[in-house]
Amino acid sequence: IRVAIVGTGRISDLHAIEYLQNPRAKIVALCDLDTGLATSRATKWGLEDVAIEDDLDALLARQDVDMVEILLPHHLHLPAGLKAIAAGKIVSMQKPMCRSMTEANQLVTAVEAANRPFRVFENFIFHPPVSKAKQLIEDGAIGTSLSIRLKSNAGISKTAWKVPESSNAWRQNLSQSGGGPMLFDDGHHKFALAWYFMGNPEEVHAFIGSTQAADGNILDAQSIVSFRFPGNRIGNLEVVYSPELEIMTRHYPQDDWVEITGTKGGIWINCGPGRL
């Protein structure tokens, strides 16, 4: 599969990994308004024969592109996605899918009419400890799952990667981001875990807080989301910012963990992005 990455910001480093090591895929083009940034990514990833584009329409017109990996700010997901679908490309869309249900429904309608592969990217459900827990539960290790508790804790870190201020800027603009960085954006991973282990909820309630981080950015914390699942089962997601908590990590300064309780036992999953 010949892949083009649209948006070469901070997160593109993680998305490129599998394409670079999978013999069935090849990155053939990079697209970013900042062609210097795209070129630096190409050099970092060891791509010697990759095309660099600064125009999405020009990229989508290329016949050597089978699939696009869209890694843009949230307000650009819908227009970029619709263009890619209309161009007949396979689409992998960075989470969250869109800023609203209205936008998401537009995208779903276009995908269904095009009959081409489309996915919203989600990696947490493929994390090895999560896969192991899933298998143990399916094998009956804890009986029937009754509840799930998810915790996402942000803090500070001397080892975290550097996030460009431009990335924080659009996330602080709700008209562009659609919601806060911890619950609306990163929270997608935790919602995916809740769905993966418990299925779709019947009812959801949320209290969403607001706090200023040490760098001046506003985080949607402290927050809690509660779920009611079919079969008298429950769950919750707690999102907390601890301004003095030092977290060892190679990525964002946060960690996550999960507890699932069943009729005859429980499972804890740690080994998240941090090392708490």
N, C-alpha and C positions, 0 to 999 in steps of 0.2 A: 504494500500500500504506500503510495507516494503522498507524503504528508506536508501540509503547510501550517506553520504556527502563526496565528494572528494575534499579535500582542506579545512583546518579548520583555515584559517586566519581570519583577522579582520571582513570581511563581513559575515562570516558564522553565527555570532550571530544573524543577522537579518533574514537570510534564515531559521534558525532553528525554529523561533517563531511559524510559522503556523503548522509545522510538530509536534511540541510539544503539541499544544493545539487542534489539529484536531483529533477526535477519529477514523477517517478513515485512519490515517497514523501513522507509527511508525518508528523512527530512529533505525535501527538495526546495523549499522556499520559506522565507521569513518575512512577515509584514508588520511594519510599525511606522508610525509617523516620524519617529526618531530613527532614521536609518543608521546613525552611528551606534545606537544601542543594539539594533538588530545585527549589525556587523560584528560588534564585540561579542555577542552571544554566539554567532557562527564560529568565530575564532576560538572561543572558550570550549565549544562543543566539538571542535575539530572538523568542522564542515568546510570543505574546500570548493565544492561545486554547487553551492546553494545560491538560489536567486534571492535578492533583497528587493522588496517592494515597499513603497510608502502609500499605495493606493489599493484599497480592498477590491474595487471593481477590476483593476488590472490583474490582481492576484487570481480572482475567481475566473477570469477569462483564460487563464493558463490551462492548456490541455495536459500538462504534466503533473497536475494536482488532482488526486483522487479524493482527498479528505482534508478538512480544515479543523484545527484545534483552536477554538475561539477562547482567548484569555484576555478579554477586554473588561473595562469597568462595566458595572451592571447595566447602566442605562443604554449601553451599546449592544447588549446581548440580542435584543429583539431585532433591530434593524440589520445587524450583521448576520444573524441567524437566518432571517428571511431571504437575504441576498444569497447566502450560501446554498440554501435549499433550492431557490429558484435556479441557481447555476448548476444544479444536479450533483452537488458535492455531498459526500458523507460528512456528517457534522458531529464533533465532540464539543460540547458546550461546558465551560467552567461553571461550577455552582456559584451562587444560586441561579436557577434557570432564568428568572426575570425579576423585575421589581414588584410585580403585582399579579394577581390571578388573571386580570384582564389581558395583560401582556402574555402570560403563560398560555392562555387559551388560544390566542392568535398564533403562537408558535406551534402548538399542538395541531391546530387545524391545518397549517401549512405542511407539517410533517406527514400527517395522515394522507393528504392529497398527493404528496410527492412520492410516497412509498420508497424512500431511501433511508438507510440506517441513520439514526440520530440517538445520541445519548447525552444525558447530563452527567458530567464527570463526578464520580464518587469513589474514593479509594479506601476509606476507613473500613468498609465491610469486607475488604480483601486483606486486611492486616492479619498476619499469621496468628497472633493470640486470639483475635476475633473469630477466625475460621476454626481454631481449635475449640473455643467455647461453643460455637454453633454445633460442631460435631458431637461434643459431649452432651449437649442438651438433646439433640436428636437421638442420641443413644440411650437417653433416659437417666442420665447421671443425677439430675436434680428433680426428676419427676416432671410435672406440668409447671411451666413458668407462670408465676403469679404476679410478679412485679419486676420493674427495671428502674434502677436509679443511675443517672448519668451526672457526672460532675466535670465541669470545665473551669479550671482555675488559672487565671493569668496573674503574672507578677513582673519581676524584673530579671534580667539575665546578663551576665558578662560574656556569655558564649553564644548568644542568639545572633542570627544573621542580621545584617543591616537592611532596613526597609527604607527605600527612598521616600523623601518627604512628599513627592508627587503622588505616591501610592496612598499615603495617609490622607492627602488633601481631598481626593474625590470620595473617599470613604466617609469623610466628615460632612459631605454635602448630601443630604437625604434625597434630594431630587435626582442625584446620580447613583447613589448606593441603594436606595430603597429601604434602608434600615441600618441598624447599628452593626459594628464589626464583630462583636462577640456572639450575639444571638442570631441575627438575621443572616450574616455572612458565614462565619465559622460554624455557627449552630447547625448549618445544613448537615455537617458530618454527624452530629449527635442525633438529629432527627432521623437520619438514615439508619443509625444503629438501633434506635428504638423500633423503627419499622422492621428492620431485619430480624430482630429477635422476637417481636411481639405482634407484628402485623399492623394494619392501619387502625388508628384509634377511632372510637365513636365520638369522643368529645375531647376538646382541648381548652385549657384555661391558662392565662399567663399574667404575671406581674413583671413588667419591664422597667428596671430602674435606670438611673443615669449617674455617672460619676466621672470626674476629670482625672485622667491619668497623669503621671509625673511629667510626661512630655507635652501636656496641655491638650491632648486629644480627648474627646468625649467617648466613653465606652458605655454600652447598654448593659450595665451591671450596677448593683446586684440584681439578678433576675431569676425567676423560677417559672418553669412551664410544667403543668401537670396534664397527664393523659389518662383517659379511661378507655380501656380496650374491651372488646367483646369477651364474655365469659367471666365477668366480675374480676378483671385484672387491671392493674394500675401501673403508672410510671411517673417519673418526674426528671426534669433536667434543671440543674442548678448551675448558674453562671456567676462566678465571683472574681473580682479583681482585688488582689492583695498587694498593696503598693510597696511593701517591704519584704516580700517573699522572693528569695533568690532561687531561680530554677535553672538547672543544668539542661541545656538543649542546643541543638544545631540549627533550629528553625525559629519559630515564634516563641516568645517567653511565656509559655503556658504548658499545662499538662492536663490530661483527661483520664478518667477512670470510670469503670462501669461495674455495677453490682446487679446480678439477676438472682432472684429468689424463687424457688420452686416448692412443690408440695413435699419434697423430701431432702432438700439441700439448697445450696447456693453456690454461685460462681462469681469470682472477682476477676476483672480484667484490668491490668495496669499496662505498663510498657507503652504509654502514649507518646506524644511528641516530646515530652519532657522526661525528667528522671526524678520526680518526687518520690 
